[in-house]
Amino acid sequence: MSEAPESPAAETLPHDDHTAEHVAAHVRKYVMVGVTLLTFTAITVALSYVNFGTMKANIAVALLVATFKAGLVAAIFMHLSAEKRLIYRILIFTGFFVLGLFWLTYLAWYNPIVR
């Protein structure tokens, strides 16, 4: 009993990521992220009218919302959610650098020499 071998062309065909279903899934994801960003922009505007007690608390809340939105943009639109280790190492370094800049701002607010 001899079985007919499969055609070699079937084995060498590249996997096509550009099918209609695949593109539709990406578009759906991007639209959902866009709607989320618009929603959090509206939340940012609404929170700008709320007084959280001090100016520093207002800035902290605004930075939290902005950090969430920036993380969403970086993960989805900049495709960081599917990157390799080197990108994450650079991203962690950048995060520490930003935290250092935030710390310098904090120190400038509480500088006893100037006050």
N, C-alpha and C positions, 0 to 999 in steps of 0.2 A: 504494500500500500504506500504509494508515494503521494505525499501531500504537495500541493503547489506552493513553492516558496513565495513569501510576500515580496512585493516589488521593492527594490532598494530605494526607489524614489519616496516611498512612504516613510522610510526611516530618516531620510535626510531633509525632509521638509522642516523649515524653521517654525518654531512656535510663534504664531501671529498674535501679538498683543493689541493689534489695531482692529479687532472685530467690533461690530456695533455694540455688542453687550459690554465688552471691556471698556470702550470709550464712554458709554452711557454710565457705567459705574463710577468712572473718574469724574465725569461732569456732575453727577449727583453728589459726590463727596465735596467737590469744590463749591457747589451751590449751597450745600448745608453749612460749610465753613463760612461762606460769605454772609449767609443769613445770621449765623452766630456772631460774626464780627459786627454786623449792623445792629444786632440786638444789644451787644455789649457797648457799642458806641452810644446808643440811646440811654443805656444804664449809666454810662459815664456822664452824659449831659445831665441826667436827672440827679445824680449824686453831687454834681457841682452846686446844686441849689440847697443841699442839706448841710447843716452846720454840725460837725461831729465834736464840737467843743473847742478845739484849738486848730490853728492853721496847720500844725504838724500832723494832726490826725487826718485832716482833709487831704493833705498831700500823700500820706501813707495809704489811704483808701484809693486815691487816684492811681498811685503807683502799682497797687495790687491788681487793679483792673487792667491797667496798661501792660503789666507783665504777663497776665493771662492772654491778652490779645496778641502780644508779640510772640509768645510761645506757640500759640496756635498758628500764626503765620509762618514761623520758622519750621514747625513740624510738618505742616501740610503743603504750603505753597513753595517753600524752599526745599522740600523733600528730605528734611533731616530725619524723619521717622524711618527712612529706609537706608540710611547711610552706614558706613563702616566705622570702625573704632577710631581712626585718626580724626574724623570729624568730631566725634564726641570728646576727644581729648582737647581739641581746639575750643570746642564749645564750653567745656568746663573751665579752661583757662580764661576765656572771655567772661564767663560768669563771675569768677573770682575778681577779675579786673573791675567789673561793674560794681560788685559789692565793695571793693576798695574805694571806688569813687563815691559811692553812697556814704561810706564811713567818713571820708574826708568832708563831705557836706555836713554830716552830723557833727563832726568836730568843729567845723566853722560856726555852727549854730551855738555851741556851748563853749566858745573860746573865752576863758576868764580874763585874758590879757586885754582884749578889746573892750570888754564890758566894764 
